[in-house]
Amino acid sequence: MTSSVPHTFTRKEFSEINQLVKDNAKDAKKYIVIDDKLYDVTEFVEDHPGGTDVLLTHVGKDASDVFHAMHPDSAYEILANYYAGDLEPEVSKEQQEKQDKSKQFAAEMRQLRDKLASEGYFHSSKLFYAYKVLSTLAICGVGLYILYRWGRTSTLAMIVSAMTIGLFWQQCGWLAHDFGHHQCFEDRTWNDVLVVFLGDFCQGFSLSWWKNKHNTHHASTNVHGHDPDIDTAPVLLWDEYASAAYYGALEQEPTMLSRFIAESVLPNQTRYFFFVLGFARFSWALQSLMYAIGKDSLNKSKALKRYEVTCLVAHWALFTYCNIAWNSSILNMVLFFLISQATTGYTLALVFALNHNGMPVITTEKAETMEFFEIQVITGRDVSLNALGDWFMGGLNYQIEHHVFPNMPRHNLPKVKPMVKALCKKYDVNYHDTSFIKGTMEVLNILDVTSNLSSQLSKKAF
């Protein structure tokens, strides 16, 4: 007869299990902690709907806050299937830690989240999103009409059309981001349908590629070695940890290319930063196409994979047809391609850089001692703008609010900003709010710092 009493894991026992995982021991069990309960996710890692990487970043850690912030109610039923037992409470140490500001801050932030949920802040305005989708599609219509009407006779019209299409892709990115976080519909299927339409078909970015990358970013924001958004070597280095890791990993006998990058490229990254941004959109589109073709969809569905690949191919087929059919020369076709790609690259990447680059980067060891909400706040940068700026940045200028409440509709983020800001002030948690220009200068400053460090490290390496 089996006992119905759940097993209680001691802290020492849990630590030993986690050490086996870190040592890559064969058959090592992978556990996560949620609300002081242990869940064995060893077999679930590959099937995780949010992606494998995001789950692996929290193996052996307390994932309570990130789980509650990023999952629907239905996920709790799935989670229950992997329950392995309870985690022994830390008696004296735990009592002391609960007095710590970080833990108090996290506890009050959870209370605020529950309060906002009960008051309807997580419910979207369908009218707002209908307006956003239709107005965004209208930008595409204007851009294509200009090209169709005057593209064969006017180079200026071609340029205006290319920039308009580039802006359309940028706005599609913000909407796909909203639907990808399930901010609009309670039924997640409809959110996914719109992500594939706006992301895969309209913008040319794979849903599965983006979610796998973006979910990990939210779970481990600016954590060195975990956050893919700051892992941009050898193109750009954002912090001293990335610089040390890159130069430390150079081979004993580096190739001519790797030596050239280490000695002549990275030490000058501040100078070519804006040049690189122009290629960002095409690089991401290419990465997502390769991901969609070569890997399974995020939920392992073959139907979703076919849908995504079909939409991506249709995106490029339609773009190519319009470019060839409505332009008068090969030169204008090439210019239309380059200008549209560069417009989206600049308008997306400038916003992305403002979100977290130049903010503190945290080691994995330090992240394990910090609360989820504190990490989200201190690594984010809010940008105060007018209504036009809010539109241009797609609501991501409320980056801190978005990261603590990722599934809150963007139109409610300005309303909760004063509440989050006040809570941060109460617990002395650094809340960074700045202007677009000052934020951009902060980004360039950190690039300059790492450029100088790269220069020093290259001299030591060779």
N, C-alpha and C positions, 0 to 999 in steps of 0.2 A: 504494500500500500504506500503510495507516494505522499509526501508531505505537501500540504497546501500553503505552508509558510514560505514566503519568498526568501531566497538567499540574500544575505547581507554581505556585501564585499567590504573588506577592511581597506583603509587607505593604502596600507602597505601592499596588499594583494593587488589593488587596482594599479598602483605604481609599477609593480613587477610585470603586470600584463602589458602596460604601455611601453615599458622598456623593450619587451620582446618585439613589439611593433616597430619601434625605432631602430632596432637591430636587424630588421627585415627577416626575423626568424620564420621558418616555414610553419604554416598552420597557426600563426599568432592570431589571436582573436582581436577584433577591432570593436571597441566600445565607445559610445558617446554618453554624456551625462545630460539628462533633461529633468529639471525639478527634483534633483537628488535621487533619480532613478537611473539605472544603467540599462542601455539597450545595445544588444549585439547586432551590429550592422555589417558583419563580415560578409555575409552572402548578399546583403542588400546594396552594397556600394555600387556595383555595376548597374543595378536597376533603378537607382535613385533618379526620379524624374527631373530634378534640378541639376543633374550632372554629377559625374564621379568626383571631379576635383574639389568641388565645394564641400562635399561630405568628408573627404579625406583631410581637409584642413582642420576639422574639428574632432577627429578621432583622438580619444584620450583627454578631451577637454569638456568643460561645461558649455553646452550648446543651447541652453535654455532660452536666452534672449533672442538669439538669431533664429531659432526654430519658431518661436512665437511670432516674430516679426515678419517672417517670410512664408508662412504656410497657412492654408485654409483649414477649416474645422475638420474636413474629411481626412487630413493627414494624421490626425490624432488616432484614428481607427487603424491606419496602417502601422503607425508607430507602436501601438499596443502589441502587435504580433511579434515584435522583436525585444520585448521586455525580458531582461535577464535577472533582475534583482535590484535591491536598494543599495545605495552607497552609504557607508558608515559616516555619520555626521562628525565634523570636527568640533569636539566639545568646547574646550577652553579657547582654542585658537579661532574657531568659528565665531564665538561670541565677540571676541575682540575685533575680528575682521568686519563684523556687521556694523561696528561703530565707525569703520573707516568711511571717509567721505565718498569714495568711489562707489562703495556698496550702497550707501544711503542714497546717493544720486541715482543709481540704477533702480533702486526700489521705488523712488518717487517718480522716475520716468515711466516705470511700468504702471504706476497708479494713474499717471497722466494719460497714458495710452488707453487704459481701460475706461477712463472718464470720457475721452474723446470718442471712443467707439460707442459708448452708450448714448452720446449726444449726436451721433450721426455723421461725424467728420470723415469716416471711412466710406460713406455712401457717396457715389458720384452723381453729378448732374448729367443726365443723358443728353439734355439740350446743349450743354457746353461741348460735350464730345461730338455730337452731331455737327455742331458749328465748326469745330476744329477739323474734322475729317473733310467736310464739304469745302471749307475755305482753303484747305491745303490742296485738295484735288483741283480747285479752281486755279491755283498758281501754276500747276502743271498744264492746265488747259490754255492759259494765257501764253505760257512759254512755247508750247507746241504750235499754237495758232500763229504767233509771230514768225516762227521758222517756216511754217507752211505758206503763209501769205507773202512774206518778203525775203525768205532765206535765199532764194535763187538769184535775187537782184541786189541785195544789200548786205555787205559784210557787217555793218553796224547792227542790222537787225539780227544777224546770226549771233553776234556777241551778246546782245541783250537777251536773246532766247536762251543761249547757253548758261548765262548767269542766273536767269529765272529758273531753269530746270535744276541747276545746282542748288538754289535756295529751296526749291520744292523737295529735293532729296533730303536736305537738312531737316526741314520741318517734318517730313515722313519719319526721320530718325527719332525725333522727340515723341511723336505719337506712338510709334512702335514700342518705344521705351515705356510709355504709360500703359499700353495694353499688355506688354510683356510682364509688367509688375502686377497685372490683374487689377488695375485701378478703376476700371470702368464697370464691367459686368460682374455680377455675383457668380454667374455660370462661367467657369474658366474656359470652356470650349470656345465661346464667342470671343473672348479675349485673344485666344490663340489664332482663331480664324483671321482676325483683323491684323495681328502681328505678321502673319504670313503674307496677307494681301499688301499691307503697307511696307513691311520690311523686305520680304523676298521679292515680290512682284514689282512694287513701285520703286523701292530704293535699291534693291539688289544685294541685300544683306540677309544671310541665312538666320532663321529663328534659332535653330539648334546651336549654331556656332556662337551666336551672340549670348544666348542664355547660359551656356556652359561657362563662358568667359565672365559674364557680368554677375552671375550669382556668386561666383568665387570672389569677385571683387567686393561685393557687399558683405560677404561673410568674414573677410579678412582684409579690410580696407587699409591700404598703405602698410601692410605687414610684409616685411622683406622676405622673399622666397615663397610667398603665398599669393599675393595680389598680382594677377597678370597685367593689370593696367600700368604698373610701374616697372614691369620687366620688359624693357624696350631695348636692351643691349643687342647688337652693337651700334644701333642707330643713335640712341640717346641714353644718358645715364642721369638719374634723378637724385641720387643720394650717395653718401660715402660708402654705404654697405654694397650698393650695386657696383660702384667703382672698384672697391677692394675685391669683390667676387670676380669681376670681369678680368682685371689685370692679374689676379692670383691664379686664374684658370688658364692663362696663356701657356701654350706648350713650351717645353724646353727649347725646341727649335721651331718657332712660329713660321707660318707661311708668309710669303711676301704680302698677301692681302691683309692677313690679321695684324701684321706689324705696321702696315700702312694705316690701318684703321686706328690702332692703338696710339701711334705716334703723331699722325697728321690729321685725323678726322675728329675723334672724340675730344681732344684738347681744344677744338675750335667749334664745339657744338652750338654755342650761343650765336655764332655768326651764321650758321646754316639752318638754324631752327625753323625760321619762317619759310625757307625754301623747302624743307622736308614736309611741312604741313600740307603743301599743295598736292603731294602724292598720297596723303593719308587715306582718302576715300577709295582710290583705286586699289591700294594695298589691302584694305579691309574687305573690299568686295571680292578680290581674288582669293584671299584667305577663306572667306565664307563659302565661296563656290567650291573650292577644293575640299573643305570640310563636309559640305553637303553631299558631295559625290563619293568621297572616300570613307566616310564614317556613318554610323547609324544615327538616326534622329535622336533627339534628346530622350524621348520616351520609348525608344526602340521600335517604334511603329513603322512598318514598311510603307503604309499608306501615307503617313506624314512625310517620310523621306521622298516618296514619289511626288507628292504635292509640292514640297519645297524645291526639288530639282526642276520640276516643270515650271514653277513660277520664276526661278532664277534664270532659266534658259529663255523663257518668254520675255523677261525684263531686257536681257541683252539683245534678243532678236528684234524687239520693238524699237529699242534705242538705235540699233544699227540701221534698221529700215528708215526711220525718220531722218537720221543723219545723212544717209546716202540719197534718199529720194528728194529731200527738200533743201539740199545744198547744191551750189552750182559748180564747185571745184573740189579737187582732192585736198588742196590747202585749207579750204574752209571746213571740210569734213574733219581734218586733223585738229584744226583750231577749235571747232565745236566740241570735240571730244575732250581736249586738254582743258579748255576753259570751264566746261561743266564739271569735270572731275575736280579741278583745282578750287572752284567756288565752294563745292561741298566740303572738300578737304579742309580749307581754311575755316569755314563757318562751323564745322563740327569740332575740329581739333582745338581751336581757340577756346571754345567752351569747355571741352574735356580737360584741357590743361588747367583752367581756372578752378576746376572742381576740387582737385587734391594735390596737384603738383606744387612743390614748394612748401607744403605742409609737413608736419612731422612724419617720418618713416620709423616704424617700430620693429624691433627684432621679434622673432617668434618667442623667445624666452620672456621678454617683457610683456608681450601680448597675453601670455598665459596668466599673468598676474593682474591684468586689467579687466574691468567689466566691459561688456560689449558696447553699451551706450556711450561710455567715456571714449572708447576708441573711435566710434563714429563721429563724435563731436570734435575732438581735437585734431582729427585728420581731414576735416572738411572745411571748405571756404564758402561762405555766403557772399553774394555780390548784390549790393543794393542798386536797383535800377528803376526806371519808370516803366510804364505799361508796354512801350515798344521794346524795351530791353528784356522784359519778362517774356514777350513773344519770341524774340530772337533766340533767347537761351532756353526756350521750351520749359520754363519753370525750374531748370536745374540750377539757377542762381539761388534757389532755396535748398542748397545741397545738404546742409546739416539736417534740416527738417526731413528731407527725403530719405536720408540714411537712417534716421531713428524710426521713421514711419514709412518704409518703402512702398507699401500698398495703399497709401493715402492719395486720393486724387489730387493732381497738381493745383487745381483751383482752390483747394483748402489749405495749402501750405502757407500762404501769406497770413492766414488767420491764426495759425498755431505758432508762427515764428516768435511773437512776443512771449508766449508761454514757455517755449523751449529756452529762449534767451534768458528769461527770468530765473528759470531753474538752474541754468548753468552759472549764473551770477551768484545764486544762493550757495552753491557748493564749490565755487571758485574753479570751475572747469572752463578752460579757455575756449571761448566762442569767438571765432574770427569772422568779422563782417566788414567788407571793404568795397571799394568801387572797381569798375571794370579796368580802368587804367592802372590803378595801384596794384590790383591782383595780377595783372599781366606783368608788371615790373617785378613783382615778387617771384613769378615763374622764371623770368629771365635772370634774376639774381641768383636763384638756386642753380640754374644751368651754368652760370658763370663760375660759381663756387666749385661745382663738380668738374668743370672744364679745367680749372687750375689744379685740382687734385689729380685729374687724369694726366696732365702734363708732368706732374711730379712723379706719379707712379710709372709712367712710360720711361722716364729717365732711369728709374731704379730697375725696371724690367729688362732693359736692353743695354 
